[in-house]
Amino acid sequence: GVVRLKMPREGQCRFHDLVRGDVAFDWANEQDHVVQRADGTCLYHLATVVDLASRRVVGYGGLICYGEEAHVTNVAVDPARQREKIGTRLLHDLVIAAVDMGAEAVSLEVRVTNWGAQRLYARFGFRPVGIRKNYYQEIGEDALIMWLDGIRDAEFRTRLRRLVDELPEGIRPEVA
């Protein structure tokens, strides 16, 4: 089974403090600083999925909110655990966090060759809006910019409920 750990809404938002030890992801490129509003509430949300048997992180995603706009900074799933709907659960949690933080829309970038991720994002209603040339400089690849509007609308909430209903037991959130 898996369980989600939520980033605290207030206080220090250091996700290095949440996950320690042998993690199968490159954390070095992550934001390693506190991101807060003037009132001290967290502006960055981290969602993780942990395999309870091994106590290892099998997926994580980050989202930062700028007023009415939120931006998914990353979604990553352990390659050995892909196709288990972990990415769907992470993206669900990130979009819910965006709504909770006051966003009206969510954006993200994805490698132009990452068709699987693009299909996942499209299921949530993200649509392509542009290209960032050589965005992934280390591999010389462009990014597709994708955008999702109307995350507070009833139609979108219905779409989210359908996506959650498709999640297997153990990945599905307890309250959708």
C-alpha positions in Angstrom: 0.0 0.0 0.0 0.9 3.6 -0.3 0.2 6.7 1.6 0.6 10.4 0.9 2.5 12.8 3.1 1.4 16.4 2.8 3.7 19.4 3.0 2.7 21.5 6.0 0.8 24.7 5.1 2.6 26.8 7.6 6.1 27.0 9.0 9.2 25.7 7.3 8.6 24.1 3.9 11.8 22.2 3.6 10.9 18.9 1.9 14.4 17.6 2.6 13.3 17.3 6.2 10.3 15.0 5.1 12.3 12.4 3.2 15.7 11.2 4.3 17.8 8.3 3.4 18.2 6.4 0.1 15.7 8.0 -2.2 15.7 7.0 -5.9 15.4 10.6 -7.2 17.8 13.4 -7.8 16.9 15.9 -5.1 19.9 18.1 -5.8 18.0 20.2 -8.4 15.1 20.9 -6.1 14.4 24.2 -4.4 16.2 23.8 -1.0 14.9 26.9 0.6 11.8 28.1 2.5 9.1 29.5 0.3 6.6 31.5 2.3 4.1 34.3 1.9 4.5 37.4 4.1 2.0 35.9 6.6 4.3 32.9 7.0 2.0 30.4 5.2 3.5 27.9 2.8 3.6 28.9 -0.9 5.1 25.6 -2.0 3.4 22.3 -1.8 5.1 18.9 -1.9 3.1 15.7 -2.5 4.8 12.3 -2.0 3.7 8.7 -2.3 5.5 6.3 0.1 5.5 2.5 -0.2 4.6 1.4 3.3 6.3 -1.9 3.0 9.7 -0.5 2.0 9.2 3.0 3.5 10.6 4.4 0.2 9.4 7.4 -1.7 8.0 6.0 -5.0 6.8 9.4 -6.3 6.8 13.1 -5.6 5.6 16.3 -7.1 5.9 20.0 -6.3 3.7 23.0 -6.9 4.3 26.7 -6.3 1.5 29.2 -6.2 1.7 32.8 -7.3 -1.7 34.3 -6.4 -4.3 33.0 -8.9 -1.7 31.0 -10.8 0.0 27.8 -9.7 2.9 26.0 -11.4 3.8 22.3 -11.2 7.5 22.3 -10.7 7.9 18.5 -11.0 6.2 15.2 -11.0 8.4 12.1 -10.8 7.6 8.4 -10.2 10.1 5.7 -9.6 10.5 3.9 -13.0 9.9 0.6 -11.4 6.5 1.8 -10.2 5.2 3.6 -13.3 1.9 2.7 -14.8 0.4 2.2 -11.2 -1.5 5.5 -11.3 0.9 7.1 -8.8 1.4 10.1 -11.1 -2.4 10.5 -11.3 -2.6 10.6 -7.5 0.3 13.1 -7.3 -1.2 15.4 -9.9 -4.6 15.2 -8.2 -3.0 16.2 -4.9 -1.1 19.1 -6.5 -4.2 20.5 -8.2 -6.2 20.3 -4.9 -3.3 22.1 -3.2 -3.5 24.8 -6.0 -7.2 25.3 -5.3 -6.5 25.5 -1.5 -3.8 28.1 -2.1 -6.2 30.3 -4.1 -5.2 29.5 -7.7 -7.5 29.6 -10.7 -5.2 28.0 -13.2 -2.2 25.7 -13.2 0.8 25.5 -15.7 3.6 23.1 -16.2 6.4 22.1 -18.6 7.0 18.6 -19.9 9.6 17.2 -22.3 8.3 17.2 -25.8 9.1 13.5 -26.1 7.4 12.5 -22.8 4.2 11.3 -24.4 3.1 9.3 -21.3 3.3 12.4 -19.1 1.5 14.5 -21.7 -1.3 12.0 -21.9 -1.6 12.1 -18.1 -1.8 15.9 -18.0 -4.3 15.9 -20.9 -6.6 13.6 -18.8 -6.7 16.4 -16.2 -7.6 18.9 -18.9 -4.1 20.5 -19.4 -3.7 21.8 -23.0 -0.6 22.7 -24.9 0.0 26.4 -25.2 3.6 26.8 -26.4 7.2 25.5 -26.5 10.2 26.5 -24.5 13.2 25.9 -26.7 16.1 24.0 -25.1 14.4 24.1 -21.7 16.1 20.9 -20.7 19.6 22.1 -21.5 21.4 19.1 -20.0 19.7 16.9 -22.7 19.1 19.5 -25.4 15.4 19.1 -25.4 12.4 21.5 -25.7 9.6 21.7 -23.2 5.9 21.7 -24.1 4.1 24.3 -22.0 0.7 23.1 -20.8 -2.0 25.0 -19.1 -5.1 24.1 -17.1 -7.9 26.7 -16.5 -11.0 26.6 -14.4 -9.8 24.4 -11.5 -12.5 25.9 -9.3 -15.3 25.1 -11.7 -17.9 22.4 -11.0 -17.1 20.7 -14.4 -13.5 20.4 -13.3 -14.4 19.0 -9.9 -16.5 16.3 -11.8 -13.5 15.4 -13.9 -11.3 15.1 -10.8 -13.9 12.8 -9.1 -13.8 10.6 -12.2 -10.0 10.4 -12.2 -10.0 9.6 -8.4 -12.6 6.9 -9.0 -10.2 5.2 -11.4 -7.4 5.0 -8.9 -6.7 1.6 -7.3 -7.2 1.0 -3.6 -4.2 2.1 -1.7 -3.5 5.0 -4.1 -7.0 6.6 -4.0 -7.3 9.5 -1.5 -9.6 8.8 1.4 -11.6 12.0 0.7 -11.9 13.1 -2.9 
